[in-house]
């Protein structure tokens, strides 16, 4: 679990796992990448991105903003919401109740 200060941070928080034991000895991914916890939430979820170590250092030297954190979070939020809407549409399409049963029954009128 991450500390609340990091989760509620208004700026990205970066993690460096370079000195940790690799998960798979041949990949070395842990040494090449830095992980960034983005500020804000996308559809209620924390957003973590993988960044190449050299590109992050170059961006820190040359850009006013290392990553476009707000744009990343907004984009993911929109995608999550669109996926949820699509899933709801699909769920309605494949409802367990047959379509003919979902219709409202006709009222019968009395015949004289």
N, C-alpha and C positions, 0 to 999 in steps of 0.2 A: 504494500500500500504506500502511496506517495504522500508526503507531508501536505497538509492543507494549504500551507503558504505557497507551495509550488503549484498545486491545483488551481488556486485562486489568483495566481500571478497575472498581472496585466501585460507582461512581456514573455517571450518564449524562454523556456528553461531547457538548457542543453545537457545531455548526459554523455559521458565519454567512458566506454567500457574497454579501452585499449589494454589495460593491465589485467583484464580478467581472463580466465581460461576459456579458450574458444569452445563453442558447442560442437563444432566439427573441425578437427585440426587442420584440414586441408583448405577450408574456405577463407578464414581470416577476416570474415565480414566484420566482426567486432572491432577490429583494428582500423579498418578503413572508414567506417561510418560513425557518425555522431547521431544521437537521437534527440529530437526536439519536441517538447511538450508545448503545444500552441496554447495561447490564452483564449479563453472562451470555450464554448461547447458547440458541437455540431449535433443537433437533434438530441441534446442532453448527454452526449458522450464526449469524453476528453479526446483530443486529437494528438497523436504522436506521429511525427514524420522522420524518415531516415534521410540524413544528409551526408554527402561525401565530405570527408574531413578537409581536403584541400580546397574544395569549392566554398565551403563555409568560411575558411580563413581568408580566401580571396574576396568574398563578398563583404566580410567584416572590414576589410581594408579599403574597398572601393565603393561601396554602396552606403547610402544613409540608413537603409534598413536591410538587415541580413536576409530575412525571409518575409514574404508578404503574408504574415500570419493571419490577419483578418480576412484576406481574400481566400486563403486556403480553407479556413473554418466556414466562411459563408458558402463557398462552393460545395463543400462536403455536406453542409446542412441542407442545401437545396437538393442535392442528390439523394440524401436519406429520405427527405420528405416526399420527393417524387417516387422513390421506390416503395414507400409505404402506401401512397395513394394507388400505385399500380397493383400492389399486393392486395389491397382491399377490393379493387375492381375484379381481379382474378378470383378472389374468394367468393364474391357475389356470383360470378359466372358459374363457378363449380359448387354452388351451394348443395347441401345434401337433400334439400327439399325440391322435388321436381317443379318445373316452371308452371305446369298446369295446376299444381296445388297451391302455389303462391298467389294465384289470382283470387280476387274477391268473389265469393259465390254470388250468383244472381238471386235476386229476391223473386220468389214465385208469387205471382198474383193469383188470387182466387178467381175461379171461373164460375159464372152463374149460369 
